[in-house]
Amino acid sequence: MAQYDVVIIGGGPGGYNAAIRAGQLGLKAACIEKRGTLGGTCLNVGCIPSKAMLHASELYELAKKDFAGLGIKAAIELDLPQMQKQKSETVTALTKGIEYLFKKNKADWIKGAGRLDGPGRVIVTTDDGAEQVIEARNIVIATGSEPSKIPGIEVDQTHIVDSTGALALSKTPDHLVVIGAGIIGLELGSVWRRLGAKVTVVEFLDRTIPGADGEVATAFQRALTKQGMTFKLGQKVTGASLVKSGKTVKGVNLTFEPVKGGPAETIAADVVLVAVGRRPNTAGLNLASVGIETDPRGFIDTDHFRTKTPGLWAIGDVTHGPMLAHKAEDEAVACIELIAGKAGHVNYDIIPGVVYTWPDVAWVGKTEEELKAAGVAYKTGKFPFSANSRARANHETEGFVKVLADAKTDRILGVHMIGPQVGEMIGEYCVAMEFGAASEDVARTCHPHPTRSEALRQAAMGVEGWTMQA
Ligand SMILES: Cc1cc2nc3c(=O)[nH]c(=O)nc-3n(C[C@H](O)[C@H](O)[C@H](O)COP(=O)(O)OP(=O)(O)OC[C@H]3O[C@@H](n4cnc5c(N)ncnc54)[C@H](O)[C@@H]3O)c2cc1C
């Protein structure tokens, strides 16, 4: 019987990073993954394929709309099969890269579905039904999440799709209706709008991207509306029915009604994308065999990644907190370091969020709404990209940077940005906040000119009222 110091169930950003870190620290480690490739949701059907499609579709739209104004003449044509192919090639290269990293760090990949079989034991079942038992001093559950469903609406991955189906459409729909104005819905809605679809977003709440700063969310909705997306906010979806001609499905009729009451509305879609969040993958793990119950939504409760059963840990989407790859990765490192007797730790106050659209939205720390609710006195510095020289040179002036700092100590409490590629720049503030920086620290740090990063500095200057370039 195979025996390990640590066995991880699930090979996503939580699981694969845990296996790599365990190998680095000299622990005998194995990762059980049932998918044919490592990398989990993130590499296979999440972060990476969506960013590959966002990048390609962004360039396509840029070429069509903006090249002429930049003095570039070109005949632009969409080659969707090639766009999908380059996406798949990237995914394959990256998932193979994880296999290489496993070998490099002497971590085993055990192929198959894992389920617990009492403390310290896991049974792995392969596709052909064969079973093997593995023993481990520590077991880490990193089984991630899957798209949430709406009762009564069946995803067929052709006409009614979830994020996985939306990444793989073989044709641009004439009308894509997205249920849910969260990050995944708006990113994938942006891809298909750029590729020619009319996009309508139906959302239960009366705002987009819940969790983001309200002012930024409002500006973001305005930007997407200007690009041609239609928003129907405060609407509860009540049903979806396939429209058929004989045996052929022609589209979907989606019905929704105002949350506050009022007449129902039905719109005709070619494709409906259900993007209403994700739910943890905990069914089938036989948690009862180790005395664990999930919460009503299926999440596993932990205290610093420890479950209440000794030697059993949980990280990533299967536990509470933001369902993000970098959160899973940080938890993986900290969890394995604790297992190895080190002082692993995750700072949950500094987990950035990014929407990789055009413009990007990026944030870290507290929103204005959270600071107000907590009664924290804060000062604000703001700087628009329209006053940033590089943004102007690039004709990319949409958006702003907002820095929130403690009114007494000047410590940075939150940063909220909307603008071109701000997702690439939020890391600067993550580092600053990890070091407990004051806004003045950023304001007095030399930034290269001409870059969009200067807007981050000018916003920090604004906290003390000395923004110089606006
Ligand atoms: C379209 C989309 C875009 C996204 N974009 C981003 C982004 O830009 N940035 C970001 O930070 N996050 C993004 N996310 C979220 C991100 O993918 C997840 O937060 C992240 O993958 C969670 O990592 P995880 O390791 O907890 O779980 P997962 O990545 O879900 O991995 C869990 C793995 O466990 C395996 N598994 C489950 N049960 C078993 C079992 N019993 N035995 C063996 N294996 C099992 C599954 O097959 C899966 O491979 C996106 C998600 C989607 C869907």
The ligand as an SDF file (V2000), in Angstrom:
LIG
                    3D

 53 58  0  0  0  0  0  0  0  0999 V2000
  -14.3010   30.9550  -16.5580 C   0  0  0  0  0  0  0  0  0  0  0  0
  -13.5060   31.1370  -15.2860 C   0  0  0  0  0  0  0  0  0  0  0  0
  -12.5530   32.1300  -15.2130 C   0  0  0  0  0  0  0  0  0  0  0  0
  -11.8130   32.2960  -14.0590 C   0  0  0  0  0  0  0  0  0  0  0  0
  -10.8860   33.2930  -14.0400 N   0  0  0  0  0  0  0  0  0  0  0  0
  -10.1370   33.4670  -12.9220 C   0  0  0  0  0  0  0  0  0  0  0  0
   -9.1280   34.4560  -12.9040 C   0  0  0  0  0  0  0  0  0  0  0  0
   -8.8920   35.1710  -13.8900 O   0  0  0  0  0  0  0  0  0  0  0  0
   -8.3910   34.5980  -11.7780 N   0  0  0  0  0  0  0  0  0  0  0  0
   -8.6120   33.8260  -10.6670 C   0  0  0  0  0  0  0  0  0  0  0  0
   -7.9240   33.9990   -9.6650 O   0  0  0  0  0  0  0  0  0  0  0  0
   -9.5860   32.8750  -10.6680 N   0  0  0  0  0  0  0  0  0  0  0  0
  -10.3260   32.6760  -11.7620 C   0  0  0  0  0  0  0  0  0  0  0  0
  -11.2740   31.6920  -11.7800 N   0  0  0  0  0  0  0  0  0  0  0  0
  -11.4810   30.8860  -10.5450 C   0  0  0  0  0  0  0  0  0  0  0  0
  -10.3840   29.8230  -10.4050 C   0  0  0  0  0  0  0  0  0  0  0  0
  -10.3930   28.9890  -11.5360 O   0  0  0  0  0  0  0  0  0  0  0  0
  -10.6410   28.9990   -9.1420 C   0  0  0  0  0  0  0  0  0  0  0  0
  -10.7570   29.8650   -8.0330 O   0  0  0  0  0  0  0  0  0  0  0  0
   -9.4800   28.0550   -8.9020 C   0  0  0  0  0  0  0  0  0  0  0  0
   -9.3170   27.1670   -9.9820 O   0  0  0  0  0  0  0  0  0  0  0  0
   -9.7070   27.2600   -7.6110 C   0  0  0  0  0  0  0  0  0  0  0  0
   -8.6480   26.3770   -7.4170 O   0  0  0  0  0  0  0  0  0  0  0  0
   -8.8460   25.0230   -6.6000 P   0  0  0  0  0  0  0  0  0  0  0  0
   -7.5130   24.3570   -6.6310 O   0  0  0  0  0  0  0  0  0  0  0  0
   -9.4550   25.3130   -5.2970 O   0  0  0  0  0  0  0  0  0  0  0  0
   -9.9130   24.1670   -7.4150 O   0  0  0  0  0  0  0  0  0  0  0  0
  -10.0560   23.7510   -8.9350 P   0  0  0  0  0  0  0  0  0  0  0  0
   -9.2130   24.5800   -9.8150 O   0  0  0  0  0  0  0  0  0  0  0  0
  -11.4970   23.6830   -9.2010 O   0  0  0  0  0  0  0  0  0  0  0  0
   -9.4160   22.2860   -8.9820 O   0  0  0  0  0  0  0  0  0  0  0  0
   -9.9910   21.2070   -8.3330 C   0  0  0  0  0  0  0  0  0  0  0  0
   -9.5930   19.9570   -9.0630 C   0  0  0  0  0  0  0  0  0  0  0  0
   -9.9970   18.8370   -8.2640 O   0  0  0  0  0  0  0  0  0  0  0  0
  -10.4190   17.7960   -9.1060 C   0  0  0  0  0  0  0  0  0  0  0  0
  -11.2750   16.9310   -8.3300 N   0  0  0  0  0  0  0  0  0  0  0  0
  -12.5000   17.2050   -7.7860 C   0  0  0  0  0  0  0  0  0  0  0  0
  -12.9380   16.1560   -7.0680 N   0  0  0  0  0  0  0  0  0  0  0  0
  -11.9810   15.2100   -7.1560 C   0  0  0  0  0  0  0  0  0  0  0  0
  -11.8570   13.9120   -6.6080 C   0  0  0  0  0  0  0  0  0  0  0  0
  -12.7880   13.3890   -5.8290 N   0  0  0  0  0  0  0  0  0  0  0  0
  -10.7430   13.2040   -6.9060 N   0  0  0  0  0  0  0  0  0  0  0  0
   -9.7770   13.7150   -7.7080 C   0  0  0  0  0  0  0  0  0  0  0  0
   -9.8350   14.9480   -8.2410 N   0  0  0  0  0  0  0  0  0  0  0  0
  -10.9160   15.6790   -7.9530 C   0  0  0  0  0  0  0  0  0  0  0  0
  -11.1540   18.5130  -10.2330 C   0  0  0  0  0  0  0  0  0  0  0  0
  -11.1570   17.7000  -11.3930 O   0  0  0  0  0  0  0  0  0  0  0  0
  -10.2780   19.7690  -10.4030 C   0  0  0  0  0  0  0  0  0  0  0  0
   -9.3130   19.5730  -11.4110 O   0  0  0  0  0  0  0  0  0  0  0  0
  -12.0280   31.4650  -12.9340 C   0  0  0  0  0  0  0  0  0  0  0  0
  -12.9640   30.4480  -13.0040 C   0  0  0  0  0  0  0  0  0  0  0  0
  -13.6990   30.2790  -14.1640 C   0  0  0  0  0  0  0  0  0  0  0  0
  -14.6960   29.1720  -14.2260 C   0  0  0  0  0  0  0  0  0  0  0  0
  1  2  1  0
  2  3  1  0
  2 52  2  0
  3  4  2  0
  4  5  1  0
  4 50  1  0
  5  6  2  0
  6  7  1  0
  6 13  1  0
  7  8  2  0
  7  9  1  0
  9 10  1  0
 10 11  2  0
 10 12  1  0
 12 13  2  0
 13 14  1  0
 14 15  1  0
 14 50  1  0
 15 16  1  0
 16 17  1  0
 16 18  1  0
 18 19  1  0
 18 20  1  0
 20 21  1  0
 20 22  1  0
 22 23  1  0
 23 24  1  0
 24 25  2  0
 24 26  1  0
 24 27  1  0
 27 28  1  0
 28 29  2  0
 28 30  1  0
 28 31  1  0
 31 32  1  0
 32 33  1  0
 33 34  1  0
 33 48  1  0
 34 35  1  0
 35 36  1  0
 35 46  1  0
 36 37  1  0
 36 45  1  0
 37 38  2  0
 38 39  1  0
 39 40  1  0
 39 45  2  0
 40 41  1  0
 40 42  2  0
 42 43  1  0
 43 44  2  0
 44 45  1  0
 46 47  1  0
 46 48  1  0
 48 49  1  0
 50 51  2  0
 51 52  1  0
 52 53  1  0
M  END
$$$$
